[in-house]
Amino acid sequence: MTAPKLNDDSSLSINIKWLIQIVVLVGTAVYLYFGLEGRITDNEDELRSLRYNQNTYIFPDIRVLENEVIDFKLERERVRKDIQRLRQVINERTN
């Protein structure tokens, strides 16, 4: 059996409906690919933004709150000691 040879007289025939379907299918696939690529890029950008915001806004807020809690605890201890001293002074004067 001999293999067909291509030459200037060779031709290809295809149904016009099939050609249109192939073009529409390829166009749809390209459109969906670029849409998916865009969504992935948007998600990556949003992730970078969230990480940036987390490092610049959330952590400093936590640090500020931690410092406020520490300051509150220190103030509470000062007040307790002052109350103890006042009780001692009152006890000494009453005795």
All heavy atoms as an XYZ file, in Angstrom:
796
protein
N       0.843     -1.159      0.000
C       0.000      0.000      0.000
C       0.899      1.237      0.000
O       1.829      1.349      0.765
C      -0.872     -0.035      1.255
C      -1.792      1.100      1.351
S      -2.963      0.721      2.661
C      -4.215      1.792      2.184
N       0.596      2.147     -0.824
C       1.418      3.349     -0.937
C       0.804      4.470     -0.111
O      -0.412      4.603     -0.001
C       1.518      3.810     -2.405
O       0.216      4.139     -2.843
C       2.123      2.725     -3.276
N       1.669      5.288      0.470
C       1.224      6.423      1.278
C       0.814      7.561      0.357
O       1.433      7.779     -0.680
C       2.350      6.875      2.194
N      -0.251      8.271      0.703
C      -0.662      9.399     -0.129
C       0.408     10.489     -0.081
O       1.033     10.727      0.940
C      -1.965      9.868      0.472
C      -1.999      9.307      1.847
C      -1.127      8.096      1.850
N       0.603     11.138     -1.195
C       1.611     12.195     -1.278
C       0.923     13.535     -1.438
O      -0.108     13.658     -2.067
C       2.535     11.938     -2.462
C       3.334     10.675     -2.309
C       4.306     10.500     -3.419
C       5.086      9.230     -3.190
N       6.149      9.068     -4.115
N       1.527     14.534     -0.816
C       1.005     15.887     -0.941
C       1.693     16.581     -2.102
O       2.894     16.479     -2.281
C       1.258     16.679      0.339
C       0.495     16.205      1.574
C       0.915     17.009      2.784
C      -0.995     16.305      1.360
N       0.905     17.263     -2.873
C       1.459     18.061     -3.963
C       0.543     19.256     -4.194
O      -0.393     19.481     -3.443
C       1.661     17.214     -5.233
C       0.372     16.595     -5.720
O      -0.703     17.126     -5.491
N       0.485     15.452     -6.391
N       0.811     19.995     -5.246
C       0.012     21.189     -5.532
C      -1.440     20.863     -5.855
O      -2.320     21.708     -5.698
C       0.617     21.965     -6.697
C       1.932     22.610     -6.302
O       2.167     22.750     -5.082
O       2.713     22.960     -7.191
N      -1.698     19.675     -6.279
C      -3.060     19.299     -6.638
C      -3.846     18.729     -5.460
O      -5.026     18.418     -5.601
C      -3.030     18.249     -7.763
C      -2.459     18.819     -9.045
O      -2.615     20.047     -9.251
O      -1.862     18.048     -9.814
N      -3.197     18.596     -4.291
C      -3.881     18.033     -3.125
C      -4.931     19.024     -2.630
O      -4.765     20.235     -2.722
C      -2.890     17.750     -1.996
O      -1.971     16.771     -2.399
N      -5.993     18.497     -2.070
C      -7.055     19.375     -1.553
C      -7.627     18.758     -0.286
O      -7.502     17.563     -0.043
C      -8.147     19.565     -2.598
O      -8.789     18.332     -2.849
N      -8.238     19.609      0.472
C      -8.863     19.188      1.717
C     -10.274     19.752      1.705
O     -10.482     20.942      1.491
C      -8.081     19.742      2.916
C      -8.671     19.466      4.284
C      -8.588     17.980      4.616
C      -7.941     20.283      5.335
N     -11.231     18.914      1.964
C     -12.611     19.398      2.001
C     -13.160     19.156      3.398
O     -12.903     18.132      4.015
C     -13.462     18.668      0.960
O     -13.547     17.303      1.274
N     -13.877     20.152      3.881
C     -14.466     20.064      5.215
C     -15.834     20.729      5.158
O     -16.031     21.719      4.448
C     -13.549     20.733      6.260
C     -14.110     20.472      7.652
C     -13.386     22.196      6.016
C     -13.146     20.812      8.770
N     -16.748     20.178      5.898
C     -18.094     20.698      5.962
C     -18.039     22.062      6.654
O     -17.386     22.245      7.669
C     -18.957     19.716      6.761
C     -20.404     20.070      6.748
O     -20.772     21.184      6.364
N     -21.242     19.137      7.157
N     -18.743     23.054      6.124
C     -18.717     24.410      6.659
C     -19.285     24.456      8.077
O     -18.805     25.206      8.927
C     -19.441     25.399      5.707
C     -19.164     26.863      6.114
C     -20.923     25.186      5.731
C     -17.819     27.309      5.741
N     -20.283     23.616      8.387
C     -20.840     23.562      9.722
C     -19.790     23.067     10.719
O     -19.669     23.579     11.829
C     -22.078     22.660      9.747
C     -23.296     23.327      9.096
C     -24.488     22.442      8.821
C     -24.927     21.542      9.901
N     -26.180     20.816      9.604
N     -18.984     22.079     10.309
C     -17.930     21.567     11.181
C     -16.850     22.630     11.404
O     -16.329     22.777     12.496
C     -17.302     20.323     10.598
C     -18.179     19.099     10.688
C     -19.476     19.032     11.081
C     -17.768     17.784     10.368
N     -19.922     17.753     11.017
C     -18.890     16.950     10.571
C     -16.606     17.220      9.894
C     -18.849     15.588     10.362
C     -16.564     15.856      9.684
C     -17.680     15.051      9.913
N     -16.526     23.338     10.343
C     -15.518     24.386     10.452
C     -15.969     25.469     11.439
O     -15.192     25.914     12.293
C     -15.236     24.999      9.081
C     -14.211     26.131      9.057
C     -12.854     25.610      9.490
C     -14.142     26.750      7.674
N     -17.232     25.866     11.345
C     -17.765     26.874     12.255
C     -17.762     26.344     13.693
O     -17.380     27.053     14.631
C     -19.176     27.312     11.814
C     -19.091     28.081     10.491
C     -19.861     28.149     12.891
C     -20.429     28.387      9.870
N     -18.141     25.090     13.880
C     -18.145     24.497     15.209
C     -16.733     24.439     15.797
O     -16.528     24.720     16.982
C     -18.759     23.099     15.174
C     -20.252     23.102     14.963
C     -20.821     21.691     14.843
O     -20.074     20.720     14.809
N     -22.147     21.598     14.770
N     -15.754     24.090     14.962
C     -14.367     24.033     15.424
C     -13.882     25.419     15.821
O     -13.257     25.599     16.865
C     -13.455     23.400     14.343
C     -13.781     21.915     14.201
C     -11.992     23.608     14.672
C     -13.110     21.249     13.007
N     -14.193     26.422     15.001
C     -13.772     27.795     15.308
C     -14.436     28.272     16.602
O     -13.779     28.877     17.462
C     -14.080     28.734     14.122
C     -13.924     30.188     14.531
C     -13.199     28.394     12.937
N     -15.725     27.995     16.763
C     -16.437     28.402     17.973
C     -15.877     27.665     19.185
O     -15.663     28.264     20.248
C     -17.954     28.156     17.824
C     -18.678     28.291     19.163
C     -18.548     29.105     16.803
N     -15.594     26.386     19.045
C     -15.039     25.597     20.141
C     -13.670     26.126     20.559
O     -13.400     26.312     21.742
C     -14.938     24.121     19.741
C     -14.361     23.192     20.802
C     -15.293     23.099     21.997
C     -14.098     21.824     20.212
N     -12.806     26.400     19.611
C     -11.472     26.923     19.917
C     -11.592     28.320     20.535
O     -10.911     28.634     21.519
C     -10.582     26.936     18.656
C      -9.305     27.713     18.898
C     -10.267     25.508     18.224
N     -12.458     29.151     19.992
C     -12.654     30.487     20.550
C     -13.173     30.426     21.981
O     -12.719     31.186     22.853
N     -14.119     29.547     22.244
C     -14.660     29.390     23.596
C     -13.584     28.900     24.552
O     -13.470     29.391     25.683
C     -15.850     28.409     23.586
O     -16.839     28.888     22.679
C     -16.450     28.255     24.965
N     -12.780     27.935     24.114
C     -11.707     27.420     24.958
C     -10.696     28.516     25.289
O     -10.249     28.638     26.438
C     -11.018     26.242     24.276
N     -10.340     29.329     24.311
C      -9.395     30.433     24.548
C     -10.011     31.455     25.505
O      -9.341     31.924     26.436
C      -8.978     31.084     23.215
C      -8.242     32.389     23.443
C      -8.133     30.125     22.392
N     -11.263     31.786     25.309
C     -11.945     32.744     26.176
C     -11.989     32.228     27.621
O     -11.697     32.965     28.571
C     -13.363     33.003     25.653
C     -14.180     33.899     26.539
C     -13.968     35.269     26.560
C     -15.162     33.376     27.377
C     -14.716     36.101     27.386
C     -15.911     34.195     28.200
C     -15.687     35.551     28.193
O     -16.420     36.365     29.012
N     -12.352     30.967     27.802
C     -12.411     30.389     29.142
C     -11.027     30.329     29.780
O     -10.877     30.576     30.985
C     -13.044     28.997     29.092
C     -14.534     28.961     28.754
C     -15.013     27.531     28.606
C     -15.339     29.698     29.803
N     -10.009     30.015     28.996
C      -8.642     29.956     29.519
C      -8.214     31.322     30.046
O      -7.698     31.435     31.162
C      -7.673     29.478     28.441
C      -6.228     29.606     28.871
C      -5.656     28.675     29.719
C      -5.452     30.680     28.445
C      -4.338     28.795     30.126
C      -4.135     30.815     28.850
C      -3.581     29.863     29.683
O      -2.288     30.003     30.091
N      -8.425     32.376     29.264
C      -8.016     33.703     29.705
C      -8.872     34.190     30.878
O      -8.382     34.907     31.756
C      -8.048     34.703     28.547
C      -6.876     34.566     27.635
C      -7.046     34.167     26.321
C      -5.601     34.819     28.090
C      -5.958     34.034     25.476
C      -4.503     34.686     27.259
C      -4.682     34.293     25.939
N     -10.143     33.804     30.917
C     -10.978     34.137     32.069
C     -10.470     33.467     33.339
O     -10.383     34.082     34.403
N     -10.101     32.192     33.232
C      -9.559     31.459     34.372
C      -8.215     32.037     34.801
O      -7.950     32.206     35.994
C      -9.414     29.980     34.013
C      -8.965     29.047     35.121
C      -9.952     29.067     36.270
C      -8.802     27.641     34.568
N      -7.385     32.376     33.835
C      -6.088     32.985     34.126
C      -6.274     34.320     34.857
O      -5.559     34.625     35.816
C      -5.316     33.196     32.829
C      -3.939     33.759     33.013
C      -2.960     32.778     33.612
O      -3.182     31.559     33.479
O      -1.985     33.236     34.218
N      -7.252     35.091     34.451
C      -7.537     36.365     35.107
C      -8.008     36.178     36.538
O      -7.601     36.914     37.442
N      -8.858     35.188     36.765
C      -9.329     34.920     38.123
C      -8.190     34.469     39.020
O      -8.106     34.866     40.188
C     -10.437     33.870     38.105
C     -11.732     34.395     37.514
C     -12.808     33.352     37.447
N     -13.167     32.892     38.784
C     -13.953     31.861     39.021
N     -14.464     31.183     38.018
N     -14.240     31.502     40.236
N      -7.310     33.640     38.501
C      -6.149     33.194     39.287
C      -5.270     34.382     39.637
O      -4.814     34.524     40.773
C      -5.367     32.109     38.522
C      -6.180     30.815     38.465
C      -4.011     31.861     39.170
C      -5.594     29.752     37.568
N      -5.034     35.255     38.681
C      -4.226     36.444     38.932
C      -4.887     37.341     39.973
O      -4.213     37.861     40.873
C      -4.016     37.223     37.626
O      -3.389     36.359     36.672
C      -3.148     38.447     37.845
N      -6.204     37.524     39.882
C      -6.922     38.332     40.871
C      -6.797     37.732     42.271
O      -6.587     38.452     43.255
C      -8.401     38.463     40.506
C      -8.622     39.324     39.273
O      -7.695     40.073     38.897
O      -9.726     39.246     38.696
N      -6.921     36.410     42.368
C      -6.793     35.750     43.669
C      -5.384     35.896     44.228
O      -5.205     36.094     45.429
C      -7.169     34.278     43.572
C      -8.664     34.074     43.454
O      -9.438     34.929     43.860
N      -9.060     32.948     42.904
N      -4.375     35.779     43.372
C      -2.994     35.959     43.830
C      -2.778     37.384     44.336
O      -2.139     37.587     45.374
C      -2.010     35.653     42.706
C      -1.904     34.185     42.368
C      -1.055     33.916     41.145
O      -0.757     34.866     40.391
O      -0.683     32.746     40.944
N      -3.319     38.368     43.619
C      -3.184     39.763     44.051
C      -3.891     39.995     45.388
O      -3.377     40.690     46.262
C      -3.740     40.713     42.993
C      -2.892     40.737     41.732
O      -1.726     40.295     41.787
O      -3.408     41.191     40.688
N      -5.079     39.410     45.528
C      -5.823     39.573     46.778
C      -5.084     38.911     47.936
O      -5.022     39.452     49.038
C      -7.221     38.969     46.635
C      -8.077     39.181     47.853
C      -9.488     38.663     47.665
O      -9.865     38.304     46.539
O     -10.215     38.619     48.664
N      -4.462     37.752     47.674
C      -3.692     37.069     48.707
C      -2.492     37.910     49.136
O      -2.221     38.054     50.328
C      -3.228     35.703     48.200
C      -2.437     34.853     49.182
C      -3.287     34.508     50.396
C      -1.951     33.595     48.492
N      -1.796     38.502     48.168
C      -0.673     39.386     48.503
C      -1.163     40.575     49.330
O      -0.522     40.981     50.296
C       0.002     39.879     47.229
C       0.969     38.901     46.646
C       1.806     39.540     45.535
N       2.202     38.498     44.608
C       1.656     38.270     43.430
N       0.693     39.036     42.994
N       2.073     37.283     42.667
N      -2.300     41.131     48.950
C      -2.859     42.270     49.670
C      -3.227     41.881     51.099
O      -2.958     42.626     52.037
C      -4.082     42.801     48.936
O      -4.709     43.798     49.672
N      -3.834     40.707     51.272
C      -4.200     40.259     52.608
C      -2.971     40.037     53.471
O      -2.948     40.399     54.646
C      -5.025     38.967     52.531
C      -6.451     39.115     52.029
C      -7.082     37.746     51.846
C      -7.273     39.949     52.974
N      -1.940     39.427     52.894
C      -0.707     39.215     53.659
C      -0.078     40.551     54.038
O       0.410     40.709     55.152
C       0.282     38.373     52.855
C      -0.102     36.923     52.820
C       0.942     36.115     52.135
N       0.545     34.718     52.102
C       1.047     33.831     51.290
N       1.989     34.185     50.438
N       0.641     32.582     51.318
N      -0.075     41.506     53.124
C       0.493     42.821     53.420
C      -0.302     43.485     54.539
O       0.265     44.013     55.495
C       0.496     43.701     52.174
C       0.930     45.112     52.449
C       2.272     45.419     52.637
C      -0.011     46.133     52.552
C       2.673     46.709     52.913
C       0.389     47.426     52.834
C       1.720     47.714     53.004
O       2.106     48.985     53.288
N      -1.630     43.456     54.422
C      -2.474     44.065     55.444
C      -2.318     43.370     56.784
O      -2.342     44.010     57.832
C      -3.946     44.043     55.021
C      -4.224     45.023     53.917
O      -3.481     45.974     53.717
N      -5.279     44.785     53.167
N      -2.162     42.060     56.754
C      -2.004     41.307     57.989
C      -0.723     41.741     58.704
O      -0.719     41.952     59.905
C      -1.944     39.814     57.691
C      -1.808     38.956     58.924
C      -1.770     37.491     58.585
O      -1.570     37.121     57.433
N      -1.942     36.653     59.557
N       0.337     41.908     57.952
C       1.604     42.284     58.558
C       1.631     43.737     58.996
O       2.310     44.081     59.955
C       2.763     42.016     57.590
C       2.997     40.546     57.396
O       2.715     39.750     58.279
N       3.509     40.168     56.244
N       0.923     44.611     58.313
C       1.019     46.029     58.645
C      -0.099     46.512     59.552
O       0.106     47.487     60.268
C       0.996     46.885     57.365
O      -0.185     46.604     56.638
C       2.222     46.631     56.522
N      -1.252     45.861     59.539
C      -2.371     46.365     60.324
C      -2.748     45.461     61.490
O      -2.942     45.928     62.598
C      -3.603     46.576     59.439
C      -3.390     47.632     58.397
C      -3.339     47.315     57.060
C      -3.215     48.956     58.766
C      -3.119     48.289     56.104
C      -2.988     49.936     57.826
C      -2.954     49.590     56.498
O      -2.740     50.549     55.567
N      -2.863     44.189     61.262
C      -3.362     43.294     62.303
C      -2.326     43.123     63.410
O      -2.627     43.281     64.580
C      -3.766     41.932     61.705
C      -4.970     42.130     60.782
C      -4.101     40.945     62.809
C      -5.395     40.907     60.042
N      -1.093     42.798     63.051
C      -0.090     42.558     64.065
C       0.206     43.797     64.901
O       0.302     43.690     66.122
C       1.180     41.968     63.457
C       1.001     40.550     62.994
C       1.592     40.113     61.836
C       0.254     39.653     63.732
C       1.429     38.806     61.407
C       0.083     38.349     63.322
C       0.672     37.919     62.155
N       0.333     44.988     64.308
C       0.518     46.157     65.172
C      -0.657     46.376     66.125
O      -0.458     46.781     67.267
C       0.664     47.315     64.187
C       1.222     46.683     62.971
C       0.566     45.324     62.917
N      -1.880     46.103     65.663
C      -3.038     46.242     66.543
C      -2.942     45.277     67.712
O      -3.251     45.632     68.847
C      -4.342     46.009     65.774
C      -4.663     47.140     64.821
O      -4.061     48.220     64.978
O      -5.497     46.948     63.927
N      -2.505     44.059     67.449
C      -2.352     43.067     68.514
C      -1.271     43.527     69.486
O      -1.425     43.422     70.693
C      -2.031     41.688     67.926
C      -3.265     41.132     67.208
C      -1.567     40.725     69.004
C      -3.014     39.862     66.439
N      -0.186     44.055     68.951
C       0.889     44.538     69.823
C       0.403     45.695     70.700
O       0.734     45.764     71.882
C       2.084     44.957     68.986
C       2.795     43.789     68.368
C       4.065     44.222     67.632
N       4.536     43.117     66.823
C       4.558     43.101     65.505
N       4.172     44.154     64.832
N       4.992     42.049     64.853
N      -0.371     46.584     70.133
C      -0.911     47.698     70.911
C      -1.820     47.170     72.017
O      -1.730     47.603     73.179
C      -1.679     48.684     69.997
C      -2.499     49.666     70.799
C      -0.713     49.403     69.077
N      -2.668     46.205     71.683
C      -3.564     45.635     72.692
C      -2.777     44.908     73.775
O      -3.111     45.006     74.966
C      -4.565     44.683     72.034
C      -5.626     45.347     71.154
C      -6.461     44.287     70.455
C      -6.494     46.278     71.949
N      -1.735     44.181     73.381
C      -0.908     43.496     74.374
C      -0.259     44.508     75.314
O      -0.216     44.285     76.529
C       0.168     42.658     73.692
C      -0.361     41.408     73.037
C       0.713     40.656     72.271
O       1.789     41.228     71.995
O       0.476     39.481     71.951
N       0.236     45.609     74.784
C       0.842     46.649     75.627
C      -0.186     47.264     76.565
O       0.116     47.543     77.728
C       1.497     47.730     74.764
C       2.755     47.233     74.098
O       3.403     46.307     74.586
N       3.114     47.854     72.982
N      -1.400     47.474     76.069
C      -2.449     48.021     76.929
C      -2.792     47.058     78.059
O      -3.011     47.476     79.201
C      -3.689     48.346     76.110
C      -3.530     49.557     75.213
C      -4.756     49.823     74.365
O      -5.750     49.076     74.480
O      -4.719     50.788     73.589
N      -2.834     45.756     77.751
C      -3.122     44.761     78.785
C      -2.001     44.746     79.821
O      -2.258     44.708     81.034
C      -3.320     43.362     78.150
C      -3.317     42.278     79.218
C      -4.606     43.316     77.352
N      -0.765     44.803     79.374
C       0.367     44.828     80.310
C       0.308     46.078     81.174
O       0.494     46.001     82.394
C       1.704     44.728     79.535
C       1.844     43.342     78.934
C       2.883     45.061     80.436
C       3.009     43.197     77.966
N       0.031     47.234     80.580
C      -0.091     48.470     81.353
C      -1.220     48.386     82.373
O      -1.084     48.833     83.523
C      -0.324     49.670     80.428
C       0.889     50.007     79.592
O       1.998     49.557     79.951
O       0.723     50.714     78.569
N      -2.342     47.773     81.962
C      -3.475     47.610     82.878
C      -3.087     46.726     84.061
O      -3.413     47.025     85.210
C      -4.674     47.028     82.131
C      -5.817     46.686     83.018
C      -6.631     47.676     83.553
C      -6.082     45.367     83.347
C      -7.689     47.361     84.385
C      -7.139     45.051     84.178
C      -7.931     46.044     84.703
N      -2.373     45.627     83.789
C      -1.954     44.731     84.869
C      -1.005     45.430     85.828
O      -1.115     45.275     87.049
C      -1.295     43.481     84.286
C      -2.283     42.523     83.652
C      -1.581     41.296     83.104
C      -2.569     40.322     82.523
N      -1.897     39.109     81.999
N      -0.079     46.215     85.274
C       0.844     46.958     86.135
C       0.095     47.967     86.999
O       0.370     48.107     88.203
C       1.908     47.666     85.297
C       2.944     46.768     84.634
C       3.823     47.580     83.689
C       3.795     46.055     85.675
N      -0.839     48.681     86.415
C      -1.637     49.656     87.163
C      -2.458     48.962     88.249
O      -2.588     49.466     89.373
C      -2.549     50.437     86.212
C      -3.375     51.501     86.873
C      -2.514     52.615     87.449
O      -1.387     52.846     86.954
O      -2.972     53.261     88.408
N      -3.005     47.822     87.939
C      -3.781     47.060     88.907
C      -2.907     46.670     90.112
O      -3.327     46.785     91.264
C      -4.371     45.812     88.242
C      -5.279     45.014     89.167
C      -5.805     43.792     88.490
N      -4.674     42.905     88.205
C      -4.752     41.819     87.453
N      -5.884     41.503     86.876
N      -3.702     41.062     87.259
N      -1.680     46.232     89.837
C      -0.763     45.875     90.929
C      -0.397     47.102     91.763
O      -0.300     47.020     92.991
C       0.493     45.209     90.375
C       0.272     43.801     89.874
C      -0.273     42.875     90.965
O       0.260     42.900     92.101
O      -1.241     42.165     90.669
N      -0.195     48.238     91.124
C       0.095     49.475     91.873
C      -1.064     49.839     92.797
O      -0.862     50.214     93.956
C       0.364     50.629     90.912
C       1.711     50.587     90.271
C       1.981     51.860     89.451
N       2.915     51.517     88.399
C       2.665     51.542     87.097
N       1.503     51.952     86.668
N       3.578     51.185     86.222
N      -2.279     49.720     92.282
C      -3.457     50.036     93.090
C      -3.560     49.066     94.257
O      -3.868     49.461     95.399
C      -4.733     50.016     92.209
C      -5.983     50.048     93.055
C      -4.708     51.153     91.222
N      -3.310     47.784     94.045
C      -3.356     46.794     95.129
C      -2.344     47.133     96.220
O      -2.644     47.069     97.407
C      -3.080     45.392     94.580
C      -4.250     44.765     93.904
C      -3.928     43.357     93.489
N      -5.072     42.767     92.826
C      -5.044     41.607     92.211
N      -3.926     40.911     92.155
N      -6.117     41.131     91.641
N      -1.140     47.486     95.811
C      -0.105     47.845     96.790
C      -0.482     49.112     97.547
O      -0.271     49.205     98.764
C       1.242     48.006     96.106
C       1.842     46.680     95.692
C       3.213     46.860     95.076
C       3.748     45.496     94.663
N       5.077     45.587     94.077
N      -1.055     50.088     96.853
C      -1.504     51.312     97.513
C      -2.594     51.002     98.541
O      -2.596     51.553     99.649
C      -2.020     52.331     96.499
C      -0.912     52.975     95.688
O       0.259     52.855     96.098
O      -1.218     53.585     94.631
N      -3.505     50.126     98.187
C      -4.581     49.748     99.109
C      -3.990     49.051    100.328
O      -4.398     49.307    101.472
C      -5.632     48.861     98.391
C      -6.423     49.703     97.388
C      -6.562     48.199     99.404
C      -7.362     48.919     96.518
N      -3.026     48.161    100.113
C      -2.380     47.488    101.248
C      -1.690     48.498    102.166
O      -1.799     48.407    103.395
C      -1.361     46.449    100.749
C      -1.983     45.208    100.179
C      -0.939     44.247     99.602
O       0.242     44.574     99.551
N      -1.398     43.080     99.165
N      -0.987     49.456    101.600
C      -0.313     50.479    102.400
C      -1.326     51.309    103.189
O      -1.119     51.618    104.372
C       0.516     51.391    101.501
C       1.803     50.774    101.057
C       2.677     51.792    100.316
N       3.557     51.059     99.414
C       3.673     51.261     98.115
N       2.982     52.210     97.539
N       4.494     50.545     97.395
N      -2.409     51.684    102.523
C      -3.442     52.452    103.212
C      -4.055     51.649    104.361
O      -4.325     52.194    105.440
C      -4.514     52.899    102.235
C      -4.126     54.005    101.252
C      -5.230     54.216    100.236
C      -3.815     55.288    101.983
N      -4.278     50.373    104.170
C      -4.817     49.531    105.232
C      -3.838     49.458    106.403
O      -4.244     49.491    107.567
C      -5.125     48.130    104.707
C      -6.380     48.062    103.889
C      -6.684     46.663    103.434
N      -7.905     46.658    102.639
C      -8.264     45.679    101.855
N      -7.494     44.615    101.734
N      -9.378     45.762    101.177
N      -2.541     49.351    106.065
C      -1.535     49.318    107.136
C      -1.536     50.630    107.922
O      -1.459     50.639    109.151
C      -0.141     49.055    106.552
C       0.073     47.640    106.095
C       1.430     47.459    105.410
O       2.160     48.422    105.205
N       1.730     46.211    105.051
N      -1.610     51.740    107.205
C      -1.631     53.049    107.867
C      -2.865     53.155    108.756
O      -2.793     53.643    109.915
C      -1.561     54.177    106.829
C      -1.883     55.518    107.454
C      -0.237     54.190    106.124
N      -3.990     52.730    108.276
C      -5.241     52.795    109.052
C      -5.118     51.901    110.288
O      -5.521     52.295    111.391
C      -6.457     52.403    108.180
C      -6.712     53.467    107.131
C      -7.700     52.178    109.040
C      -7.765     53.123    106.124
N      -4.573     50.728    110.109
C      -4.410     49.809    111.240
C      -3.452     50.393    112.294
O      -3.673     50.228    113.490
C      -3.924     48.446    110.786
C      -5.014     47.638    110.108
O      -6.194     47.886    110.351
N      -4.626     46.698    109.282
N      -2.401     51.046    111.842
C      -1.446     51.636    112.774
C      -2.086     52.792    113.552
O      -1.817     52.969    114.726
C      -0.209     52.124    112.029
C       0.678     51.031    111.519
C       1.826     51.552    110.666
O       1.938     52.779    110.469
O       2.583     50.706    110.151
N      -2.897     53.563    112.953
C      -3.515     54.712    113.608
C      -4.618     54.265    114.581
O      -4.889     54.941    115.564
C      -4.093     55.676    112.582
C      -3.007     56.422    111.851
C      -3.572     57.496    111.009
N      -2.451     58.201    110.351
C      -2.608     59.164    109.520
N      -3.820     59.567    109.191
N      -1.571     59.759    108.981
N      -5.287     53.195    114.229
C      -6.354     52.722    115.104
C      -5.786     51.971    116.303
O      -6.438     51.885    117.334
C      -7.333     51.797    114.353
O      -6.638     50.713    113.802
C      -8.097     52.574    113.332
N      -4.613     51.459    116.193
C      -4.025     50.726    117.307
C      -3.350     51.633    118.230
O      -3.034     52.399    118.800
C      -3.033     49.679    116.838
C      -3.749     48.535    116.127
O      -4.887     48.289    116.415
N      -3.054     47.875    115.272
